[in-house]
Amino acid sequence: MNFLILMPILFPILAGLILPLLKLGNDREKRQKYVGAVVSLTVLSVSIVISAGDLSLRLFQVTNSVYMLLAIDDLSRFFLVLIALLWLLVTFYTFEYIKHEGKDVRFFSFFLMTLGVIMGLCMAGNFFTVYLFYELMTLITYPLVVHSETPAAMKAGTRYLAYSFVGASLALIGFIFVGHFGLTINFTPGGVLDPAMVAGHDNLLLVIFLLTFIGFGCKAGMWPLHAWLPVAHPVAPAPASALLSGVITKAGVLAIIRATFYIFGMDFIYGSWVQITLMCMTLLTVFMGSMLAYKEKLLKRRLAYSTVSQVSYILFGFTILSFLGFEGAMLHIVFHAIIKNILFLAAGAVIYMTHQTYVYELKGVGKSMPITMWCFTIASVALVGIPPTAGVISKWSLAMAGIMSSYPLLGTIGAGVLLVSALLTAGYLISIFANAFFPGADFDYKNLKNTEPVKLMTVPLIILSVCCIFFGMFPTPLMNFIDRIAFALF
Amino acid sequence: MIGHHGLLFIVVWPIIAAFICYLIGRRSKDIRDYFACFAVLLELFVVLIIAASAANNSNPPVFEWFGFMGYKIHLKMDGFRAIYAIITAFMWAMTTLFSREYFAHYRNRNRYYFFSMLTLGGTMGTFLSADLVTTFLFFEIMSFSSYVMVVHDERPATIKAANTYMAVAVIGGLALIFGIFIISNLFGTTEISALFEAARNFEGNKTMLYVAAAFLLVGFGGKAGMYPIHIWLPNAHPVAPAPASALLSGVLTKTGIFGIIIMSALIFYQDYNWGMAMLILGVAGMFTGALLALFSIDLKRTFACSSVSQIGFIMVGIGMQCVLSAKYAPLAIQGTMLHMVNHSLIKLVLFLVAGVVYVNLHELDLNKVRGFGRGKPLLTFSFLMGALSIIGIPLWSGYISKKLLQKSIAYHIESFADYSIISTFFQSLEGIFILTGGLTTAYMIKIFICLFLEKNQFDDAKMTLLNKKYIATGSAAVLVFSALTLPILGFRPSALMIPIAKFGQNFMLGTDFYTNVSFFDAPTLLGALPSLAIGIIVYILIVRCCLMAKDEKGRSIYVNRWPAWIDIEEKIYRPLLMVILPFICAMLARTIGSIVSGVSMVGYKIFVIIKKFWRIKLQRDWVSEKMKDINGFFNTMTARMIELEEGGKRYIINLNNQPKKIMKDISGHLEDYKIRTVFSTLGYSLKLCLAGAAIVLLIVVLYLGAS
């Protein structure tokens, strides 16, 4: 049974590799069927894998203690389901959008392979496997970023690679040290460090943890290695940015969770100077990201800065190292993934239909693309944290966790920063949809054309928006599942 | 879901009705209008039934839905909540009935109805909430959906005012949630009925409690129109459609007051400091509002400023509750309660009158609407009811509540045995109270004379032309019915108003009076005279003499003499929030954000210079070469790379490397291109960081080898 675990990884990767060889030529419809079928089957295989119990598979040995291990636990299930479902929705959207970009075969080929690699990352059972898939993910998403091959895109791609490799090399340092100081490199709730070995080297290991955190934080857009996000997102095709923002950043978060709670262990970090440093760094990112987003005029870059800020909400939740913080952060992972996908897909739809990329050009778009902009509005409202949409619940938990943390002052300031950032979020998102829906009395209604995109694009948006409100009203099942993960750790 | 499901229905029905309304509206506008009326009347009916059962039952109906939003929804309908649920439903019913005529020629009516219904749901939920989290949930729904009501006609002025409204709503909402966080952390509960006990037994840091309260006050006070965050009111009301103004002023501001009452009566029960803070804010708002209203030459703006002033009266009542001893506090409590009710009903009438004016003339400027009411007895009657009530003439409802508030101050002054700063404060408070009453009288006289007595200086024929057909029968009925409530309530206070106050006072922990207050004995009646006298004097001396002038054709017109530089919104809030703070913060953020790229860039440049320096070291003219390098270094440090987009193609150009002429060409046509500055540097950070990583690894290996 254990070999089943390979299915969600190998299936899309192989399918992606085969796609260019299939000679589907210009037959877009056949290609769409093929890609759709592959992604759907991957989702199916994910559902099989997550329901088949705690599978684990040891693949190949590098050294005695270093080997590749795939394993399923609740945390993997959480990320597998989230990512697979989002991927499915984005796939359908991409069918239409890619007409605008061209080079479908290459795009879909890497698109599928990325899915496989991320599935692998979710199921990684030890540090080595995470590192491997993490590096692979960087390489394989590169073609998605540089898809348009304009000089700007190539430059952005280079930056993306540079930052990611720097981050990964920092994480590598962490890996080497864990190999030396740990009992094992397999993920164990509570950490794997050997107390006997660690004694006397506490500070060294704390520095190493900090480096690992920053390294993985690169993918999550955490300061100081955040600068690839605002460059890479605007040039990538909308579905790719949606996935980069909604999913790939979460892969970085997943790696951070694994390193923090399953490798170094929260007891080791709790109360140390590294915890304070990290809390400050994440808060700094939260503030910086939302402030820069507020000042940015290019829509997709604004959203990218917003991602920088929002993902650091999540990281802030983890660095508090409390049950409530963990719960809030995990909820925010789900909600931010959904919300950011909506925002990027809606922005993509606007660009696809009207070729407008700057926020001030969007006046009256709400009249010509009501469904798209309604979805955008719901997502914006949710991202600001206005009830009864989803965002408010996670932000509530995060801010409460901050106030109730072991550092009351820093935590309260943290909650304040989160709220200031929410205010800025309101500033940079509400202005967009207010402009789109209320273009002013002198708006030219006569020449108004309905430029709503086709159903392939709107339906995924609608589904995500409904989720956005639904989870806001009834988050209990989700919270129960997160509590199950958290109980193993706290 | 446990408890009385009717409460859930009250809150959810308008939200469902909003969607039904919208869907119907896409097919038929008439049926939509009828359905909207049906929906609000049904709402009123259900509210009345449940309120009646609440009145006859010592256990108020409650409803709890656990698990909603990961927490719960907790609704309750006790005395105060029942009264405000009824008033909300009543006002919505009246304005919706009125809307049919008012909106007949508007665009986007479907949108208006949709959001009006949503706002109704949110407002109901806010008033019925028995838990601060529930309050917050509905408060936000209300704030955001009412934005659409304000921005409805989308003129530039409207959009600006609506943006102010939105800003107050967003900032207020976030302040509110932050306050709730702290309260929940300090008290361990957000249940409103448990706050009183929690605050009594609270032994922690009192400063933290005041901080939390300050945040809550920003949240609730912003919505209430409390001074000094009343800024949205005078701007939003004149531009919003009249039915929306009536609701904003009559009901939505009261949700803020509801929150302030929760704080004052439960958390800060008999807390002197808090009471004084409320009193000072109240007095400031009361007086400023009245003064602004006196100077305003816009019909609805006058009413809006009057709202600020009346909210000030209510705040004074709230402050007096905390300041007075438990024996006299009921006076202030009943006064507050009744003044809230009165203000809601009065503003309904006044804004509907303004709506009638606007429907006919599409103007609100006093000079243009002057004389509109002449020969329109129905309109005159309705306006008079509202005006007499708000001025506080005996036999009208406003008199009762103002009297109660005034008496509460008077009793407090009596309790001072000797002269002190505090007693002077309260004496001047009473003075300002009476003076503000005088100003209220003055601006209502101003409007009355302008609208109903004077002739229009521009086009009088137009005004009389409309005499027979200025209002549809339905709207007229709504208007008269709303206006009649005021004298009916005020005629026999013991029959209606005092029972209302008694029904609602439990919420503010009020008890019955120690003695009966009589409203119609000679000294009390005479007490109303000073305000009236001041009002008439102010009208004659200030309005007639200073606020009117002759224009170039010798016509006497109203002029706006309010100095333009006294405008907290334009002079303080907007520059601070839109320019100064964002600038500072953005500079900070950019500095933080570019640290890494900056450091790696500088590092690379130094590396290049060192490399070149080694290469040319042996040459004779190395000094000049080095100078050139440094020159080049600064040149590239300040390199401006721009990305041009032209005809679908993109170019990246380093402006510093271009000859002057090309530079000129480009800069001449910069607006033709989409230009973004490209910060180019970071390709090299990879090398640097890998080198760094290698060094770290080396150190690590050495470290391990040593240990």
Chai-1 contact restraints between the chains, C-beta under 6 A:
chainA,res_idxA,chainB,res_idxB,connection_type,confidence,min_distance_angstrom,max_distance_angstrom,comment,restraint_id
A,T150,B,R650,contact,1.0,0.0,6.0,A-B,restraint_1
A,P151,B,I652,contact,1.0,0.0,6.0,A-B,restraint_2
A,A152,B,E643,contact,1.0,0.0,6.0,A-B,restraint_3
A,A152,B,R650,contact,1.0,0.0,6.0,A-B,restraint_4
A,T158,B,G683,contact,1.0,0.0,6.0,A-B,restraint_5
A,R159,B,L682,contact,1.0,0.0,6.0,A-B,restraint_6
A,A162,B,S685,contact,1.0,0.0,6.0,A-B,restraint_7
A,A162,B,L686,contact,1.0,0.0,6.0,A-B,restraint_8
A,V166,B,C689,contact,1.0,0.0,6.0,A-B,restraint_9
A,S169,B,A693,contact,1.0,0.0,6.0,A-B,restraint_10
A,P224,B,V596,contact,1.0,0.0,6.0,A-B,restraint_11
A,A227,B,S597,contact,1.0,0.0,6.0,A-B,restraint_12
A,M288,B,A589,contact,1.0,0.0,6.0,A-B,restraint_13
A,M288,B,I592,contact,1.0,0.0,6.0,A-B,restraint_14
A,M288,B,G593,contact,1.0,0.0,6.0,A-B,restraint_15
A,M291,B,C585,contact,1.0,0.0,6.0,A-B,restraint_16
A,M291,B,A586,contact,1.0,0.0,6.0,A-B,restraint_17
A,M291,B,A589,contact,1.0,0.0,6.0,A-B,restraint_18
A,L292,B,A589,contact,1.0,0.0,6.0,A-B,restraint_19
A,K295,B,A586,contact,1.0,0.0,6.0,A-B,restraint_20
A,I386,B,E140,contact,1.0,0.0,6.0,A-B,restraint_21
A,P387,B,L137,contact,1.0,0.0,6.0,A-B,restraint_22
A,P387,B,E140,contact,1.0,0.0,6.0,A-B,restraint_23
A,I393,B,G70,contact,1.0,0.0,6.0,A-B,restraint_24
A,A399,B,F181,contact,1.0,0.0,6.0,A-B,restraint_25
A,M400,B,F181,contact,1.0,0.0,6.0,A-B,restraint_26
A,I403,B,F181,contact,1.0,0.0,6.0,A-B,restraint_27
A,I403,B,N185,contact,1.0,0.0,6.0,A-B,restraint_28
A,M404,B,N185,contact,1.0,0.0,6.0,A-B,restraint_29
A,L419,B,L174,contact,1.0,0.0,6.0,A-B,restraint_30
A,L419,B,F178,contact,1.0,0.0,6.0,A-B,restraint_31
A,A422,B,L174,contact,1.0,0.0,6.0,A-B,restraint_32
A,L423,B,L174,contact,1.0,0.0,6.0,A-B,restraint_33
A,A426,B,V170,contact,1.0,0.0,6.0,A-B,restraint_34
A,F438,B,V151,contact,1.0,0.0,6.0,A-B,restraint_35
A,F438,B,E154,contact,1.0,0.0,6.0,A-B,restraint_36
A,G440,B,E154,contact,1.0,0.0,6.0,A-B,restraint_37
A,A441,B,E154,contact,1.0,0.0,6.0,A-B,restraint_38
A,A441,B,R155,contact,1.0,0.0,6.0,A-B,restraint_39
A,P475,B,G70,contact,1.0,0.0,6.0,A-B,restraint_40
A,T476,B,G67,contact,1.0,0.0,6.0,A-B,restraint_41
A,M479,B,G70,contact,1.0,0.0,6.0,A-B,restraint_42
